Every structure is written in structure tokens, then in C-alpha cells.
Amino acid sequence: MDFAYSEEHEMIRQTARDFAEEVLAKTAAERDRTESFFHEELKQLAELGFLGIVVPEEYGGAGMDTISYMIALEELSCVDASVGVVISVTNSLACYPILEFGTEAQKQKYLIPLAEGKYLGGFCLTEPESGSNAADLKTTAVFDGEHYVLNGSKNFITSGLSGDIFILTAVTDKSKGARGTTAFIIERDLEGIIFGAKEKKMGIRSSDTSSLTLDDCRIPVENRLGEEGMGFKIAMTSLDSGRLGIAAQALGIAQAALEESVKYSKERYQFGRPISEFQAIQFKIADMECRIQAARLLTYRAAYLKDQGKRYTKEAAIAKLCASETATWAADEAVQIHGGYGYTKEFLVERLFRDSRVTEIYEGTSEIMRLVISRAVLDEY
Ligand code: CAA
């Protein structure tokens, strides 16, 4: 067992940290306030290779390991969690399924521009009537001999307004349940796709989220991802990778909550002393450090298993559950340490509190994570 970071890990940490502090930090609060996307910053992230971190170089990516990917996402999210989720979704839920299940032609046409950052990717699974029960989709895809004709609607799509390419699942054979679902690669300007308005969100407001409606939208057969009936497995496998990304995003938020708390508690005087000298504050800081370090190790372990080519469904769920609950708890503690100031928009912890909340909801709620973990454990022993 080796707990040391490699040179590559140190390099990507420094690159991501420098970029976050020098570029993202300047605009993060204003983009959150105005709900504006980070188009300019995204171009620079693409140049740094952050849109295809684990994609092999032959497909336009940076060819790094999954721990490098975790490190980069944590560093970016520490400054701006909206950037974290967008980078996570395009890497884990768009690049990854095409790399894993795509044909060579699909890789050439879609994966290379995604990894190079010419396209931004999204993922369309959730529907108005299907959230946690992802096998019970209503969107249908009917093959007419040349095209699949898609009808239905999807919602809560990260980068729904800024994205170019989406992985979408639809039912091709209702009688087969989860095995009757098929995945497709969708381009945003296809006829028959109508994107909804931007959702008004509590947090991660510099990322856009929208719904879409499919009205007799014709998808060429060459855009089917994998075989008919593989859609649910493709979605679940992608979500294993996606949950790692959200774990890393949550770690970034939690780390920022800790750093802000330490800084503030040394500056804030009460009863003639900095509040960092009070044990009530010290214990909160100790608990934050413990929970963050534990969640980070769990995340790295799941990432390591992925790179070993092992099944890591349970470990990804553990990592996401622990990291996201650490993030919401740490952000809450950080607000408490800041007292009344933490409740104002002048202090970063207010945004961390709002941004953290969704990490327990998207890409599988904490309840679904417990279900995935308990099913695996009950099978194991
Ligand atoms: N990897 C590979 N295969 C998997 C798998 C995985 N992680 N999970 C399930 N499968 C396979 C099973 O082995 C099974 O295969 P067989 O038919 O060959 O036996 C098949 O899929 C069905 O599995 P289950 O019986 O376990 O399926 P289920 O209906 O009981 O559902 C669930 C399981 C865990 C509850 C699943 O529905 C789930 O994860 N729900 C949450 C959905 C979710 O995370 N949504 C987030 C949407 S994305 C998002 O948030 C938007 C965004 O932009 C950020």
C-alpha cells in the first residue's frame, strides 16, 4: 500500500490550485450572484486538459489516472463548486461512456472534441416521473429501420443550456424492464429537441441546469451507444464514475469550509481572544479535519479500484455518501463558527452552505447510496 502522491498528482494539484485561485476566484462570487456560466474560464480549462482528464491521449485527453482526476476536481471545487460539477459531468458522464462503450467512429466524432474541450457534455437520465428509480423511464425510442424516433422528457440536466453533446437513455422494449433501455448520443441542435428554461437553484448557480423535451426526435442508428438493451448498465456504470466526481467536488467544498473556518477563527476576537483559542471551536475544526481526511481516503480508494479495472460500485457509493455528508455538515459548522457573519453574503461560507446541499441529491441521493452499499454488503457476507 502506497499513500504517497506521484509527481503527476502533485503537478495536477498545483495546476488546478493555481488556476482556481488566480482565475476562478476572481469571478466565482459574481457568477454565483448573477447565475452566469463560465464560458471564458472553460476555454482555459480545456487548454489545461481538464475536459478529458482520464481520456487517453490518442483520443485528445490528458491520459491521467483517476486519482489525478479526483485531485483536480477537489482543487477546482474548493474555489468554485459550479465549475466542479460541470467538469465532473463532462468527464464522467459524457467522455467516460463513449470511451467505454462507443464505437471507433463515435470516439472520433464525439470523444475527441469532448476531451479537447470543443464540445461540452451532459447526461440525460432523470425524468419528471423517474428519479431514484432510474429503470422506470417513460421516454421511448422506436426504431423505424433507419432512425430511432424519440419522444418524452428529461430534467435536471447539468449543462443543459451550455452543453453540446448528451448521453440519453430511453426505453426500446418496455416488457424487458431495465434490460429494455438503450443509450444514445444526442447533439443539442437536432430537430425535435426543445431545451427548457434555466432552473433557479439554491446553489451551484454558475452551472446551468435545464429540462428537455423530445418530440419525434430522429436519432441516426450510428448514434446508439452500445447495443439495444444496454442503456441501464451504461447509465449505472457511468454513474459509478460520476459519483466519484461528486465525491471529489464535495471534498473541495468541505476543505474550503475548513480553511475558511480556520482563517476566520484566528481573526475573530471575542472575550479578548481569537475564537480559535476556545475549545468549542477547536473541536469543530478537529472533527472537520478527521471527516475530510477519511472521505478523501475513501474517494482515492474507489478511484484506485477503478484504475485497476475492478468493480467499484460499492466503493464509489461509500465515497460519495461520506464526502457529500461531510460537505453539508462541514459547511453548516463553518456557518456556525462564523456566527451572524456566516449568514451574510459577504462571507464565502454562505455559498459553500448552499453549494454543498446538492451533493447529497444528484447522481444518486444519500438514500440511494445507502441502498447500493447495503445491497452489496448483504450479498458479500
Ligand atoms: N454497474 C453495472 N451494472 C449495474 C450497476 C452498476 N453500478 N447497477 C446495476 N447494474 C445492473 C445490475 O447488475 C442488473 O443487471 P442484470 O439485469 O444483468 O441482473 C441491472 O443493472 C438492474 O440492476 P438493479 O436490479 O440493481 O436495478 P434497480 O432498478 O434495483 O436500481 C438503483 C438500482 C441503484 C436504485 C438505480 O436505479 C440508481 O442508481 N438510482 C439512482 C439514479 C441516479 O443516480 N440518478 C441521478 C441522475 S444523473 C444526475 O444527477 C444529473 C446530472 O446532470 C448531475
Residues whose N, C-alpha, C, O or C-beta is under 5 A from the ligand:
A	BS01	CAA	F123 L125 T126 G131 S132 N133 A134 A135 F156 I157 T158 A178 K233 M236 T237 D240 T313 Y362 E363 G364 I368
